[in-house]
Amino acid sequence: MSLVWSRRTFARIQPTTKYRADLGLRLEGQAPVGRLEPSRIHETLRLQASLASPVEVDSEGLDWHQRAHEEDS
């Protein structure tokens, strides 16, 4: 599922396995660090984080999502 704002896709959630989904993010200038890794989802979404349980949707992940959304505005 692509998340699109006014100009373009800023994030995408993609089921990867039966038990995991990947969150691809368009974050300009952000290096892969910690749970963020280079994206295999799409070349315009440079980073991704793998999510295996609802617990992994934490404040850090929500901050990434919010930042990608704001950068697209």
Sequence and secondary structure as in RCSB ss.txt:
>XXXX:A:sequence
MSLVWSRRTFARIQPTTKYRADLGLRLEGQAPVGRLEPSRIHETLRLQASLASPVEVDSEGLDWHQRAHEEDS
>XXXX:A:secstr
 EEE SSSEEEEEEEEETTEEEEEE  TT    TT EEEEEETTEEEEEEE SGGGS HHHHHHHHHHHHHH 
